[in-house]
Amino acid sequence: MMESVWIIPILSSVALVAFLVSIKKRKTVPERESSYSPITYQCRPKLFSSAENDFLRALRLASHNRGIVLAKVRAIDILKPSADLEEASRQRALKLISTKRFDFVVCDINDHSVISVVELDQSTRYRRDLIMLNRFLDKACRQAGLRLHRFKASASYDARALRDLLFPGHGEF
């Protein structure tokens, strides 16, 4: 009689294990992949907003024969943590700048050294989180000795005024 008491739990356990094994075998897609929706991409119709495009045209005019203008450049390609930082601080500094970008970078036409970076402040930049980002980039550029120019988005831009600011003392076009 005592032996029959153990038969029911043992048979139940065996049945449960067999059931779980059969469910596992039915899955043809690995569990990790099946939990995600398929990923697809689309091409953006334009690289720049209208304001960015207008500003870029004026910036290129202002830089004519003096510099080249690059757009949407990652901050990590321009800035790097100070060499004297300890490894933990260095990793934290890299993480902080890894997702940031500059709207425009003006480089020397001959050696492509960075002359300055330019941010076009559009109305969306006045959100609290973006104000904090702006402050962070301002401080990082100051620490690196990099000139950062901020311009408010506008209906038009004066290429001569941009030239005088970016390339002081270089005269006419």
MODELLER restraints for C-alpha pairs under 7 A, 6 or more apart:
rsr = mdl.restraints
at = mdl.atoms
rsr.add(forms.Gaussian(group=physical.xy_distance, feature=features.Distance(at['CA:51:A'], at['CA:153:A']), mean=6.16, stdev=0.5))
rsr.add(forms.Gaussian(group=physical.xy_distance, feature=features.Distance(at['CA:51:A'], at['CA:154:A']), mean=6.95, stdev=0.5))
rsr.add(forms.Gaussian(group=physical.xy_distance, feature=features.Distance(at['CA:55:A'], at['CA:157:A']), mean=6.49, stdev=0.5))
rsr.add(forms.Gaussian(group=physical.xy_distance, feature=features.Distance(at['CA:58:A'], at['CA:157:A']), mean=6.14, stdev=0.5))
rsr.add(forms.Gaussian(group=physical.xy_distance, feature=features.Distance(at['CA:58:A'], at['CA:158:A']), mean=6.79, stdev=0.5))
rsr.add(forms.Gaussian(group=physical.xy_distance, feature=features.Distance(at['CA:58:A'], at['CA:159:A']), mean=4.90, stdev=0.5))
rsr.add(forms.Gaussian(group=physical.xy_distance, feature=features.Distance(at['CA:59:A'], at['CA:159:A']), mean=6.40, stdev=0.5))
rsr.add(forms.Gaussian(group=physical.xy_distance, feature=features.Distance(at['CA:59:A'], at['CA:162:A']), mean=6.75, stdev=0.5))
rsr.add(forms.Gaussian(group=physical.xy_distance, feature=features.Distance(at['CA:60:A'], at['CA:69:A']), mean=6.36, stdev=0.5))
rsr.add(forms.Gaussian(group=physical.xy_distance, feature=features.Distance(at['CA:61:A'], at['CA:159:A']), mean=6.00, stdev=0.5))
rsr.add(forms.Gaussian(group=physical.xy_distance, feature=features.Distance(at['CA:62:A'], at['CA:159:A']), mean=4.90, stdev=0.5))
rsr.add(forms.Gaussian(group=physical.xy_distance, feature=features.Distance(at['CA:62:A'], at['CA:160:A']), mean=6.14, stdev=0.5))
rsr.add(forms.Gaussian(group=physical.xy_distance, feature=features.Distance(at['CA:62:A'], at['CA:162:A']), mean=5.85, stdev=0.5))
rsr.add(forms.Gaussian(group=physical.xy_distance, feature=features.Distance(at['CA:62:A'], at['CA:163:A']), mean=4.41, stdev=0.5))
rsr.add(forms.Gaussian(group=physical.xy_distance, feature=features.Distance(at['CA:63:A'], at['CA:163:A']), mean=6.46, stdev=0.5))
rsr.add(forms.Gaussian(group=physical.xy_distance, feature=features.Distance(at['CA:66:A'], at['CA:108:A']), mean=6.63, stdev=0.5))
rsr.add(forms.Gaussian(group=physical.xy_distance, feature=features.Distance(at['CA:66:A'], at['CA:109:A']), mean=5.85, stdev=0.5))
rsr.add(forms.Gaussian(group=physical.xy_distance, feature=features.Distance(at['CA:67:A'], at['CA:106:A']), mean=6.18, stdev=0.5))
rsr.add(forms.Gaussian(group=physical.xy_distance, feature=features.Distance(at['CA:67:A'], at['CA:107:A']), mean=5.28, stdev=0.5))
rsr.add(forms.Gaussian(group=physical.xy_distance, feature=features.Distance(at['CA:67:A'], at['CA:108:A']), mean=4.60, stdev=0.5))
rsr.add(forms.Gaussian(group=physical.xy_distance, feature=features.Distance(at['CA:67:A'], at['CA:109:A']), mean=4.28, stdev=0.5))
rsr.add(forms.Gaussian(group=physical.xy_distance, feature=features.Distance(at['CA:68:A'], at['CA:106:A']), mean=5.74, stdev=0.5))
rsr.add(forms.Gaussian(group=physical.xy_distance, feature=features.Distance(at['CA:68:A'], at['CA:107:A']), mean=5.31, stdev=0.5))
rsr.add(forms.Gaussian(group=physical.xy_distance, feature=features.Distance(at['CA:68:A'], at['CA:108:A']), mean=6.48, stdev=0.5))
rsr.add(forms.Gaussian(group=physical.xy_distance, feature=features.Distance(at['CA:68:A'], at['CA:109:A']), mean=5.53, stdev=0.5))
rsr.add(forms.Gaussian(group=physical.xy_distance, feature=features.Distance(at['CA:69:A'], at['CA:104:A']), mean=6.57, stdev=0.5))
rsr.add(forms.Gaussian(group=physical.xy_distance, feature=features.Distance(at['CA:69:A'], at['CA:105:A']), mean=5.70, stdev=0.5))
rsr.add(forms.Gaussian(group=physical.xy_distance, feature=features.Distance(at['CA:69:A'], at['CA:106:A']), mean=4.70, stdev=0.5))
rsr.add(forms.Gaussian(group=physical.xy_distance, feature=features.Distance(at['CA:69:A'], at['CA:107:A']), mean=6.41, stdev=0.5))
rsr.add(forms.Gaussian(group=physical.xy_distance, feature=features.Distance(at['CA:70:A'], at['CA:104:A']), mean=5.57, stdev=0.5))
rsr.add(forms.Gaussian(group=physical.xy_distance, feature=features.Distance(at['CA:70:A'], at['CA:105:A']), mean=5.09, stdev=0.5))
rsr.add(forms.Gaussian(group=physical.xy_distance, feature=features.Distance(at['CA:70:A'], at['CA:106:A']), mean=6.44, stdev=0.5))
rsr.add(forms.Gaussian(group=physical.xy_distance, feature=features.Distance(at['CA:71:A'], at['CA:103:A']), mean=5.59, stdev=0.5))
rsr.add(forms.Gaussian(group=physical.xy_distance, feature=features.Distance(at['CA:71:A'], at['CA:104:A']), mean=4.34, stdev=0.5))
rsr.add(forms.Gaussian(group=physical.xy_distance, feature=features.Distance(at['CA:71:A'], at['CA:105:A']), mean=6.25, stdev=0.5))
rsr.add(forms.Gaussian(group=physical.xy_distance, feature=features.Distance(at['CA:72:A'], at['CA:101:A']), mean=6.12, stdev=0.5))
rsr.add(forms.Gaussian(group=physical.xy_distance, feature=features.Distance(at['CA:72:A'], at['CA:102:A']), mean=5.55, stdev=0.5))
rsr.add(forms.Gaussian(group=physical.xy_distance, feature=features.Distance(at['CA:72:A'], at['CA:103:A']), mean=4.65, stdev=0.5))
rsr.add(forms.Gaussian(group=physical.xy_distance, feature=features.Distance(at['CA:72:A'], at['CA:104:A']), mean=5.87, stdev=0.5))
rsr.add(forms.Gaussian(group=physical.xy_distance, feature=features.Distance(at['CA:73:A'], at['CA:101:A']), mean=5.40, stdev=0.5))
rsr.add(forms.Gaussian(group=physical.xy_distance, feature=features.Distance(at['CA:73:A'], at['CA:102:A']), mean=5.33, stdev=0.5))
rsr.add(forms.Gaussian(group=physical.xy_distance, feature=features.Distance(at['CA:73:A'], at['CA:103:A']), mean=6.69, stdev=0.5))
rsr.add(forms.Gaussian(group=physical.xy_distance, feature=features.Distance(at['CA:73:A'], at['CA:104:A']), mean=6.79, stdev=0.5))
rsr.add(forms.Gaussian(group=physical.xy_distance, feature=features.Distance(at['CA:74:A'], at['CA:100:A']), mean=6.01, stdev=0.5))
rsr.add(forms.Gaussian(group=physical.xy_distance, feature=features.Distance(at['CA:74:A'], at['CA:101:A']), mean=4.06, stdev=0.5))
rsr.add(forms.Gaussian(group=physical.xy_distance, feature=features.Distance(at['CA:74:A'], at['CA:102:A']), mean=6.22, stdev=0.5))
rsr.add(forms.Gaussian(group=physical.xy_distance, feature=features.Distance(at['CA:75:A'], at['CA:97:A']), mean=6.02, stdev=0.5))
rsr.add(forms.Gaussian(group=physical.xy_distance, feature=features.Distance(at['CA:75:A'], at['CA:98:A']), mean=6.88, stdev=0.5))
rsr.add(forms.Gaussian(group=physical.xy_distance, feature=features.Distance(at['CA:75:A'], at['CA:100:A']), mean=5.43, stdev=0.5))
rsr.add(forms.Gaussian(group=physical.xy_distance, feature=features.Distance(at['CA:75:A'], at['CA:101:A']), mean=4.67, stdev=0.5))
rsr.add(forms.Gaussian(group=physical.xy_distance, feature=features.Distance(at['CA:75:A'], at['CA:102:A']), mean=6.11, stdev=0.5))
rsr.add(forms.Gaussian(group=physical.xy_distance, feature=features.Distance(at['CA:76:A'], at['CA:97:A']), mean=5.74, stdev=0.5))
rsr.add(forms.Gaussian(group=physical.xy_distance, feature=features.Distance(at['CA:76:A'], at['CA:98:A']), mean=5.50, stdev=0.5))
rsr.add(forms.Gaussian(group=physical.xy_distance, feature=features.Distance(at['CA:81:A'], at['CA:90:A']), mean=5.97, stdev=0.5))
rsr.add(forms.Gaussian(group=physical.xy_distance, feature=features.Distance(at['CA:81:A'], at['CA:93:A']), mean=6.00, stdev=0.5))
rsr.add(forms.Gaussian(group=physical.xy_distance, feature=features.Distance(at['CA:81:A'], at['CA:94:A']), mean=6.65, stdev=0.5))
rsr.add(forms.Gaussian(group=physical.xy_distance, feature=features.Distance(at['CA:102:A'], at['CA:117:A']), mean=6.67, stdev=0.5))
rsr.add(forms.Gaussian(group=physical.xy_distance, feature=features.Distance(at['CA:102:A'], at['CA:118:A']), mean=6.71, stdev=0.5))
rsr.add(forms.Gaussian(group=physical.xy_distance, feature=features.Distance(at['CA:102:A'], at['CA:119:A']), mean=6.25, stdev=0.5))
rsr.add(forms.Gaussian(group=physical.xy_distance, feature=features.Distance(at['CA:103:A'], at['CA:118:A']), mean=6.12, stdev=0.5))
rsr.add(forms.Gaussian(group=physical.xy_distance, feature=features.Distance(at['CA:103:A'], at['CA:119:A']), mean=5.19, stdev=0.5))
rsr.add(forms.Gaussian(group=physical.xy_distance, feature=features.Distance(at['CA:103:A'], at['CA:120:A']), mean=6.58, stdev=0.5))
rsr.add(forms.Gaussian(group=physical.xy_distance, feature=features.Distance(at['CA:104:A'], at['CA:117:A']), mean=5.82, stdev=0.5))
rsr.add(forms.Gaussian(group=physical.xy_distance, feature=features.Distance(at['CA:104:A'], at['CA:118:A']), mean=4.98, stdev=0.5))
rsr.add(forms.Gaussian(group=physical.xy_distance, feature=features.Distance(at['CA:104:A'], at['CA:119:A']), mean=6.52, stdev=0.5))
rsr.add(forms.Gaussian(group=physical.xy_distance, feature=features.Distance(at['CA:105:A'], at['CA:114:A']), mean=7.00, stdev=0.5))
rsr.add(forms.Gaussian(group=physical.xy_distance, feature=features.Distance(at['CA:105:A'], at['CA:116:A']), mean=6.08, stdev=0.5))
rsr.add(forms.Gaussian(group=physical.xy_distance, feature=features.Distance(at['CA:105:A'], at['CA:117:A']), mean=4.42, stdev=0.5))
rsr.add(forms.Gaussian(group=physical.xy_distance, feature=features.Distance(at['CA:105:A'], at['CA:118:A']), mean=6.07, stdev=0.5))
rsr.add(forms.Gaussian(group=physical.xy_distance, feature=features.Distance(at['CA:106:A'], at['CA:114:A']), mean=6.11, stdev=0.5))
rsr.add(forms.Gaussian(group=physical.xy_distance, feature=features.Distance(at['CA:106:A'], at['CA:115:A']), mean=5.52, stdev=0.5))
rsr.add(forms.Gaussian(group=physical.xy_distance, feature=features.Distance(at['CA:106:A'], at['CA:116:A']), mean=5.39, stdev=0.5))
rsr.add(forms.Gaussian(group=physical.xy_distance, feature=features.Distance(at['CA:106:A'], at['CA:117:A']), mean=6.06, stdev=0.5))
rsr.add(forms.Gaussian(group=physical.xy_distance, feature=features.Distance(at['CA:107:A'], at['CA:113:A']), mean=5.29, stdev=0.5))
rsr.add(forms.Gaussian(group=physical.xy_distance, feature=features.Distance(at['CA:107:A'], at['CA:114:A']), mean=4.40, stdev=0.5))
rsr.add(forms.Gaussian(group=physical.xy_distance, feature=features.Distance(at['CA:107:A'], at['CA:115:A']), mean=5.11, stdev=0.5))
rsr.add(forms.Gaussian(group=physical.xy_distance, feature=features.Distance(at['CA:108:A'], at['CA:114:A']), mean=6.42, stdev=0.5))
rsr.add(forms.Gaussian(group=physical.xy_distance, feature=features.Distance(at['CA:108:A'], at['CA:115:A']), mean=6.25, stdev=0.5))
rsr.add(forms.Gaussian(group=physical.xy_distance, feature=features.Distance(at['CA:116:A'], at['CA:146:A']), mean=6.17, stdev=0.5))
rsr.add(forms.Gaussian(group=physical.xy_distance, feature=features.Distance(at['CA:116:A'], at['CA:147:A']), mean=4.77, stdev=0.5))
rsr.add(forms.Gaussian(group=physical.xy_distance, feature=features.Distance(at['CA:116:A'], at['CA:148:A']), mean=5.83, stdev=0.5))
rsr.add(forms.Gaussian(group=physical.xy_distance, feature=features.Distance(at['CA:117:A'], at['CA:147:A']), mean=6.30, stdev=0.5))
rsr.add(forms.Gaussian(group=physical.xy_distance, feature=features.Distance(at['CA:117:A'], at['CA:148:A']), mean=4.90, stdev=0.5))
rsr.add(forms.Gaussian(group=physical.xy_distance, feature=features.Distance(at['CA:117:A'], at['CA:149:A']), mean=6.31, stdev=0.5))
rsr.add(forms.Gaussian(group=physical.xy_distance, feature=features.Distance(at['CA:118:A'], at['CA:148:A']), mean=5.71, stdev=0.5))
rsr.add(forms.Gaussian(group=physical.xy_distance, feature=features.Distance(at['CA:118:A'], at['CA:149:A']), mean=4.79, stdev=0.5))
rsr.add(forms.Gaussian(group=physical.xy_distance, feature=features.Distance(at['CA:118:A'], at['CA:150:A']), mean=5.86, stdev=0.5))
rsr.add(forms.Gaussian(group=physical.xy_distance, feature=features.Distance(at['CA:119:A'], at['CA:149:A']), mean=6.23, stdev=0.5))
rsr.add(forms.Gaussian(group=physical.xy_distance, feature=features.Distance(at['CA:119:A'], at['CA:150:A']), mean=4.82, stdev=0.5))
rsr.add(forms.Gaussian(group=physical.xy_distance, feature=features.Distance(at['CA:119:A'], at['CA:151:A']), mean=6.35, stdev=0.5))
rsr.add(forms.Gaussian(group=physical.xy_distance, feature=features.Distance(at['CA:120:A'], at['CA:150:A']), mean=5.93, stdev=0.5))
rsr.add(forms.Gaussian(group=physical.xy_distance, feature=features.Distance(at['CA:120:A'], at['CA:151:A']), mean=5.00, stdev=0.5))
rsr.add(forms.Gaussian(group=physical.xy_distance, feature=features.Distance(at['CA:120:A'], at['CA:152:A']), mean=5.80, stdev=0.5))
rsr.add(forms.Gaussian(group=physical.xy_distance, feature=features.Distance(at['CA:120:A'], at['CA:153:A']), mean=6.02, stdev=0.5))
rsr.add(forms.Gaussian(group=physical.xy_distance, feature=features.Distance(at['CA:121:A'], at['CA:150:A']), mean=6.63, stdev=0.5))
rsr.add(forms.Gaussian(group=physical.xy_distance, feature=features.Distance(at['CA:121:A'], at['CA:151:A']), mean=5.83, stdev=0.5))
rsr.add(forms.Gaussian(group=physical.xy_distance, feature=features.Distance(at['CA:121:A'], at['CA:152:A']), mean=4.73, stdev=0.5))
rsr.add(forms.Gaussian(group=physical.xy_distance, feature=features.Distance(at['CA:121:A'], at['CA:153:A']), mean=5.77, stdev=0.5))
rsr.add(forms.Gaussian(group=physical.xy_distance, feature=features.Distance(at['CA:122:A'], at['CA:152:A']), mean=6.16, stdev=0.5))
rsr.add(forms.Gaussian(group=physical.xy_distance, feature=features.Distance(at['CA:122:A'], at['CA:153:A']), mean=5.10, stdev=0.5))
rsr.add(forms.Gaussian(group=physical.xy_distance, feature=features.Distance(at['CA:125:A'], at['CA:131:A']), mean=6.57, stdev=0.5))
rsr.add(forms.Gaussian(group=physical.xy_distance, feature=features.Distance(at['CA:141:A'], at['CA:147:A']), mean=6.68, stdev=0.5))
rsr.add(forms.Gaussian(group=physical.xy_distance, feature=features.Distance(at['CA:141:A'], at['CA:148:A']), mean=6.56, stdev=0.5))
